[in-house]
Amino acid sequence: MSDENTIPEDDFGGDDILAAELSLGLLSGDALTQAQRRARTDLRFASLVEDWDIHFSTLVETIDPVTPPKGLFTQITAQAYPESAQRIWHKLGILPAFIGAGAAALVLILALQFGNYMQPATPVPSYVAEMVAEDTSIVIAAAYVEDSNTLFVEWQRGDRIADRDVELWLIEDGDAISLGILSNEGVITEVSLPDDLRTRLMGGSFAVTDEPIGGSPEGVATGDLLAIGAITTL
């Protein structure tokens, strides 16, 4: 192509269309296999594919990046895999209506996203909690998978305070034990619990507080309580 930002008008057909479809990932099955083979052996066709790659990449560069809203993955999962979701709930033996919506969504995400490599079977959380602010402006879900000793925590609703961190706490028998800082990247935070805390989950609660960057410098909560929720079994 003489101008990589202009879709060619001459000879726009046949191989050119095929190269464009391969570049965009629109081919499948035998058509994809044959096109990929041609791109490896036919220099002219490979050049067309490369030109289209360059052309499409320049179009992407003109698009301003947009931060996806929190909870988007949950919505996509629910819409894209409704039947899979039902099968997973059935396999886990869990009725989502009996646990908070946020915790139910997180359990489903874990089953879909981590089930392939965490362990041979679908991971079944032993405990869940849904931390909710008094005015429901903040919702944070947590699920503890005992087999991998991993606590998964997802910030699902609410705005974070700029230049501050959110610290997670286990509240049990009057004690508040720090479990670390929640990720600021809008992803699921994974926490490995010390052995002595595993037996203290039942009957306790998870809570989050607003703290200075890096967490509470004193080992005790110093900021406002943002949300709290009781830990329950599935």
Secondary structure, 3 states (H helix, E strand, C coil): CCCCCCCCCCCCCCHHHHHHHHHHCCCCHHHHHHHHHHHHHCHHHHHHHHHHHHHHHHHHHCCCCCCCCCCHHHHHHHHHCHHHHHHHHHHHCCCHHHCCHHHHHHHHHHHHHCCCCCCCCCCCCCEEEEEECCCCCCEEEEEEEHHHCEEEEEEEECCCCCCCEEEEEEEECCEEEEEEECCCCCCCEEEECCHHHHCCCCCCEEEEEEECCCCCCCCCCCCCEEEEEEEEEC
